[in-house]
């Protein structure tokens, strides 16, 4: 029986033409290496199975367009952090633009 590939949930949605080129290259490289890379959605983050959560810009997960949406995202983020702790899911964080 073949081994199950590593499942990585990215904190970004499926790339678009305007997506940061680094993120596109990273996702492509991981997939070429046999990693099952999945795009972010709150449903996937809170209910699906994955081995690693890879976060790029965590502040984006907590911000909404309105105060109510910001509150909803912050509650969802808290639920996600609790889930990650309970399931002992590793978190990988990539720091971008560190020269600032």
Backbone as a printed PyTorch tensor [residue, N CA C, xyz], in Angstrom:
tensor([[[  0.8470,  -1.1790,   0.0000],
         [  0.0000,   0.0000,   0.0000],
         [  0.8960,   1.2480,   0.0000]],

        [[  0.6820,   2.1750,  -0.9460],
         [  1.5360,   3.3700,  -1.0110],
         [  1.3010,   4.2780,   0.1950]],

        [[  2.3610,   4.9630,   0.5840],
         [  2.2710,   5.8850,   1.7140],
         [  1.4070,   7.0880,   1.3520]],

        [[  0.6830,   7.5710,   2.3130],
         [ -0.1400,   8.7610,   2.1190],
         [  0.7820,   9.9700,   2.0470]],

        [[  0.5190,  10.8590,   1.0980],
         [  1.3770,  12.0390,   0.9780],
         [  1.0580,  13.0450,   2.0830]],

        [[  2.0420,  13.8510,   2.3870],
         [  1.8970,  14.9020,   3.3800],
         [  0.8630,  15.9130,   2.8830]],

        [[ -0.0690,  16.2990,   3.7440],
         [ -1.1010,  17.2680,   3.3880],
         [ -0.7820,  18.5850,   4.0890]],

        [[ -0.5990,  19.6350,   3.2890],
         [ -0.2910,  20.9620,   3.8160],
         [ -1.4240,  21.9100,   3.4500]],

        [[ -2.0140,  22.5250,   4.4610],
         [ -3.0280,  23.5550,   4.2200],
         [ -2.3320,  24.9070,   4.2460]],

        [[ -2.3840,  25.6110,   3.1390],
         [ -1.8020,  26.9470,   3.0430],
         [ -2.7890,  27.9630,   3.6350]],

        [[ -2.2780,  29.0770,   4.0960],
         [ -3.1540,  30.1270,   4.6250],
         [ -3.6140,  31.0840,   3.5300]],

        [[ -3.3580,  30.7270,   2.2930],
         [ -3.7340,  31.5650,   1.1470],
         [ -4.6630,  30.7770,   0.2350]],

        [[ -5.5390,  31.4710,  -0.4910],
         [ -6.4120,  30.7710,  -1.4370],
         [ -5.6190,  30.2880,  -2.6490]],

        [[ -6.2780,  29.5550,  -3.5120],
         [ -5.6410,  29.0750,  -4.7420],
         [ -5.0710,  30.2830,  -5.4920]],

        [[ -3.8340,  30.1640,  -5.9910],
         [ -3.1900,  31.3180,  -6.6450],
         [ -3.9650,  31.8460,  -7.8460]],

        [[ -3.8840,  33.1770,  -8.0020],
         [ -4.4540,  33.8910,  -9.1510],
         [ -3.2910,  34.5590,  -9.8790]],

        [[ -3.5230,  35.1740, -11.0070],
         [ -2.4270,  35.8600, -11.7140],
         [ -1.7480,  36.9500, -10.8760]],

        [[ -2.4520,  37.5070,  -9.8990],
         [ -1.8760,  38.5830,  -9.0870],
         [ -1.2250,  38.0840,  -7.7920]],

        [[ -1.2270,  36.7740,  -7.5810],
         [ -0.6510,  36.2160,  -6.3510],
         [  0.8500,  36.4280,  -6.3200]],

        [[  1.3710,  36.6630,  -5.1220],
         [  2.8070,  36.8150,  -4.9140],
         [  3.5490,  35.6720,  -5.6250]],

        [[  4.5140,  35.9910,  -6.5010],
         [  5.2240,  34.9430,  -7.2500],
         [  5.9140,  33.9130,  -6.3510]],

        [[  6.3850,  34.3380,  -5.1860],
         [  7.0070,  33.3830,  -4.2650],
         [  6.0130,  32.3020,  -3.8620]],

        [[  4.7880,  32.7030,  -3.5360],
         [  3.7750,  31.7470,  -3.1020],
         [  3.4620,  30.7740,  -4.2330]],

        [[  3.3470,  31.2780,  -5.4490],
         [  3.0740,  30.4230,  -6.6080],
         [  4.2020,  29.4120,  -6.7870]],

        [[  5.4370,  29.8750,  -6.7180],
         [  6.6030,  29.0010,  -6.8810],
         [  6.6580,  27.9540,  -5.7610]],

        [[  6.3910,  28.3680,  -4.5330],
         [  6.4130,  27.4400,  -3.4080],
         [  5.3780,  26.3430,  -3.5750]],

        [[  4.1480,  26.7200,  -3.8980],
         [  3.0810,  25.7320,  -4.0680],
         [  3.4200,  24.7740,  -5.1960]],

        [[  3.8970,  25.2960,  -6.3090],
         [  4.2760,  24.4540,  -7.4450],
         [  5.3780,  23.4700,  -7.0510]],

        [[  6.3880,  23.9660,  -6.3600],
         [  7.5090,  23.1140,  -5.9550],
         [  7.0730,  22.0190,  -4.9850]],

        [[  6.2300,  22.3780,  -4.0430],
         [  5.7470,  21.3740,  -3.0950],
         [  4.9310,  20.2990,  -3.8070]],

        [[  4.0760,  20.7150,  -4.7210],
         [  3.2640,  19.7330,  -5.4660],
         [  4.1410,  18.8370,  -6.3240]],

        [[  5.1660,  19.4120,  -6.9410],
         [  6.0860,  18.5990,  -7.7490],
         [  6.8320,  17.5810,  -6.8880]],

        [[  7.0160,  17.9050,  -5.6060],
         [  7.6970,  16.9900,  -4.6790],
         [  6.7390,  15.9530,  -4.0850]],

        [[  5.4840,  15.9880,  -4.5030],
         [  4.5260,  14.9950,  -4.0470],
         [  3.7160,  15.3940,  -2.8240]],

        [[  3.8180,  16.6450,  -2.4230],
         [  3.0450,  17.1260,  -1.2750],
         [  1.6450,  17.5100,  -1.7500]],

        [[  0.6540,  17.1260,  -0.9730],
         [ -0.7310,  17.4940,  -1.2660],
         [ -0.9650,  18.8760,  -0.6560]],

        [[ -0.8690,  19.9110,  -1.4730],
         [ -1.0200,  21.2910,  -1.0150],
         [ -2.4620,  21.7270,  -1.2500]],

        [[ -3.0830,  22.2290,  -0.1960],
         [ -4.4810,  22.6550,  -0.3030],
         [ -4.6100,  24.1460,  -0.0270]],

        [[ -5.5050,  24.7620,  -0.7650],
         [ -5.7630,  26.2000,  -0.6140],
         [ -6.6250,  26.4400,   0.6220]],

        [[ -6.4890,  27.6320,   1.1710],
         [ -7.1970,  27.9770,   2.4000],
         [ -8.6640,  28.2760,   2.1540]],

        [[ -9.4770,  27.7730,   3.0530],
         [-10.8550,  28.2160,   3.2520],
         [-11.1160,  27.9910,   4.7320]],

        [[-12.0070,  28.7550,   5.2940],
         [-12.2990,  28.5590,   6.7090],
         [-12.8770,  27.1760,   6.9540]],

        [[-13.6880,  26.6920,   6.0500],
         [-14.2750,  25.3420,   6.1960],
         [-13.1680,  24.2960,   6.2320]],

        [[-12.2360,  24.3860,   5.2950],
         [-11.1290,  23.4180,   5.2720],
         [-10.2800,  23.5350,   6.5300]],

        [[ -9.9920,  24.7640,   6.9520],
         [ -9.1420,  24.9760,   8.1190],
         [ -9.7600,  24.3880,   9.3850]],

        [[-11.0730,  24.4970,   9.5030],
         [-11.7340,  24.0730,  10.7340],
         [-12.2210,  22.6360,  10.7150]],

        [[-12.4020,  22.0350,   9.5230],
         [-13.0180,  20.7020,   9.4900],
         [-12.2510,  19.6240,   8.7410]],

        [[-11.3200,  19.9840,   7.8740],
         [-10.6640,  18.9420,   7.0730],
         [ -9.4100,  18.4100,   7.7540]],

        [[ -8.8870,  17.3150,   7.2110],
         [ -7.6540,  16.7210,   7.7280],
         [ -6.4630,  17.2820,   6.9700]],

        [[ -5.4500,  17.6820,   7.7120],
         [ -4.1810,  18.1030,   7.1170],
         [ -3.0940,  17.8950,   8.1530]],

        [[ -1.8670,  17.7530,   7.6700],
         [ -0.7410,  17.4360,   8.5510],
         [ -0.0090,  18.6770,   9.0450]],

        [[ -0.0040,  19.7240,   8.2450],
         [  0.7310,  20.9460,   8.5590],
         [ -0.1120,  22.1370,   8.1270]],

        [[ -0.0990,  23.1950,   8.9400],
         [ -0.7210,  24.4570,   8.5430],
         [  0.4080,  25.4230,   8.2370]],

        [[  0.4420,  25.9290,   7.0010],
         [  1.4980,  26.8460,   6.5680],
         [  0.8980,  28.2370,   6.4230]],

        [[  1.3550,  29.1510,   7.2700],
         [  0.8010,  30.5010,   7.2800],
         [  1.8330,  31.4850,   6.7480]],

        [[  1.3650,  32.3900,   5.8990],
         [  2.2340,  33.4050,   5.3140],
         [  2.0250,  34.7560,   5.9980]],

        [[  0.8240,  35.2760,   5.9680],
         [  0.4980,  36.5770,   6.5500],
         [ -0.6340,  36.3590,   7.5580]],

        [[ -0.3030,  36.0270,   8.8150],
         [ -1.3700,  35.6890,   9.7690],
         [ -2.3440,  36.8260,  10.0300]],

        [[ -1.8810,  38.0550,   9.8900],
         [ -2.7810,  39.1860,  10.1580],
         [ -3.9500,  39.2300,   9.1810]],

        [[ -3.7700,  38.6950,   7.9950],
         [ -4.8570,  38.6770,   7.0090],
         [ -6.0060,  37.7880,   7.4930]],

        [[ -5.6680,  36.7220,   8.2210],
         [ -6.7000,  35.8210,   8.7200],
         [ -7.5960,  36.4910,   9.7680]],

        [[ -7.1020,  37.5390,  10.4090],
         [ -7.8530,  38.1940,  11.4860],
         [ -8.5410,  39.4800,  11.0610]],

        [[ -8.3420,  39.9000,   9.8220],
         [ -8.8890,  41.1810,   9.3570],
         [-10.0710,  40.9740,   8.4310]],

        [[-11.0920,  41.8030,   8.5970],
         [-12.2430,  41.7800,   7.6960],
         [-12.4840,  43.1640,   7.1240]],

        [[-13.4260,  43.2570,   6.2200],
         [-13.7450,  44.5350,   5.5680],
         [-14.6150,  45.4370,   6.4360]],

        [[-15.2860,  44.8520,   7.4190],
         [-16.1530,  45.6140,   8.3160],
         [-15.8320,  45.1810,   9.7470]],

        [[-16.2320,  45.9580,  10.7300],
         [-16.0030,  45.5420,  12.1210],
         [-16.6350,  44.1880,  12.4530]],

        [[-17.8230,  43.9390,  11.9400],
         [-18.4860,  42.6610,  12.2080],
         [-17.7270,  41.5030,  11.5660]],

        [[-17.2800,  41.6840,  10.3350],
         [-16.5100,  40.6370,   9.6570],
         [-15.1670,  40.4090,  10.3610]],

        [[-14.5480,  41.4840,  10.8510],
         [-13.3000,  41.3430,  11.6120],
         [-13.5410,  40.5160,  12.8610]],

        [[-14.6210,  40.7910,  13.5750],
         [-14.9490,  40.0150,  14.7720],
         [-15.1680,  38.5410,  14.4130]],

        [[-15.9160,  38.2960,  13.3440],
         [-16.1760,  36.9130,  12.9250],
         [-14.8680,  36.1960,  12.5800]],

        [[-13.9750,  36.8750,  11.8800],
         [-12.6890,  36.2600,  11.5250],
         [-11.8330,  36.0020,  12.7590]],

        [[-11.8780,  36.9130,  13.7170],
         [-11.0960,  36.7140,  14.9350],
         [-11.6190,  35.5270,  15.7430]],

        [[-12.9250,  35.3610,  15.7770],
         [-13.5110,  34.1980,  16.4560],
         [-13.1280,  32.9170,  15.7080]],

        [[-13.2030,  32.9480,  14.3740],
         [-12.8140,  31.7820,  13.5840],
         [-11.3320,  31.4650,  13.7730]],

        [[-10.4990,  32.4930,  13.8180],
         [ -9.0690,  32.2830,  14.0250],
         [ -8.8000,  31.6710,  15.3970]],

        [[ -9.5060,  32.1260,  16.4080],
         [ -9.3530,  31.5340,  17.7360],
         [ -9.7480,  30.0540,  17.7030]],

        [[-10.8440,  29.7340,  17.0330],
         [-11.2620,  28.3320,  16.8960],
         [-10.1970,  27.5210,  16.1570]],

        [[ -9.5980,  28.1090,  15.1250],
         [ -8.5440,  27.4180,  14.3760],
         [ -7.3340,  27.1610,  15.2710]],

        [[ -6.9150,  28.1710,  16.0320],
         [ -5.7540,  27.9910,  16.9110],
         [ -6.0150,  26.9170,  17.9670]],

        [[ -7.2250,  26.8740,  18.4820],
         [ -7.5860,  25.8200,  19.4430],
         [ -7.5270,  24.4610,  18.7630]],

        [[ -8.0680,  24.3710,  17.5660],
         [ -8.0410,  23.1040,  16.8250],
         [ -6.6120,  22.6450,  16.5780]],

        [[ -5.7510,  23.5850,  16.1330],
         [ -4.3630,  23.2330,  15.8580],
         [ -3.6570,  22.7380,  17.1240]],

        [[ -3.9560,  23.3600,  18.2480],
         [ -3.3270,  22.9300,  19.5110],
         [ -3.8390,  21.5610,  19.9270]],

        [[ -5.1500,  21.3630,  19.8840],
         [ -5.7400,  20.0930,  20.3200],
         [ -5.2520,  18.9460,  19.4350]],

        [[ -5.1790,  19.1700,  18.1400],
         [ -4.7480,  18.1190,  17.2160],
         [ -3.2270,  18.0480,  17.0830]],

        [[ -2.5350,  18.9720,  17.7460],
         [ -1.0690,  19.0300,  17.6980],
         [ -0.5500,  19.1400,  16.2620]],

        [[ -1.2590,  19.9110,  15.4710],
         [ -0.8710,  20.1380,  14.0800],
         [  0.2560,  21.1580,  14.0380]],

        [[  1.3740,  20.8060,  13.4050],
         [  2.4720,  21.7770,  13.3030],
         [  2.0770,  22.9920,  12.4740]],

        [[  2.6120,  24.1480,  12.8770],
         [  2.4050,  25.3950,  12.1470],
         [  3.7600,  25.8230,  11.5950]],

        [[  3.7870,  26.0650,  10.2890],
         [  4.9870,  26.6040,   9.6430],
         [  4.6540,  28.0190,   9.2260]],

        [[  5.4990,  28.9620,   9.6130],
         [  5.2610,  30.3460,   9.2390],
         [  6.3920,  30.8310,   8.3550]],

        [[  6.0370,  31.3810,   7.2130],
         [  7.0190,  32.0130,   6.3300],
         [  6.9400,  33.5050,   6.5460]],

        [[  8.0820,  34.0960,   6.8510],
         [  8.1450,  35.5420,   7.0150],
         [  8.4980,  36.1770,   5.6730]],

        [[  7.7050,  37.1300,   5.2600],
         [  7.9340,  37.8510,   4.0100],
         [  8.3750,  39.2760,   4.3340]],

        [[  9.1570,  39.8370,   3.4610],
         [  9.5570,  41.2520,   3.5730],
         [ 10.1860,  41.5570,   4.9360]],

        [[ 11.1640,  40.7680,   5.3330],
         [ 11.7710,  40.9360,   6.6500],
         [ 12.7360,  42.1240,   6.7110]],

        [[ 13.0170,  42.7590,   5.5790],
         [ 13.9750,  43.8660,   5.5820],
         [ 13.3600,  45.1730,   6.1030]],

        [[ 12.0700,  45.1910,   6.3070],
         [ 11.4110,  46.4100,   6.7860],
         [ 11.7660,  46.7050,   8.1960]]])
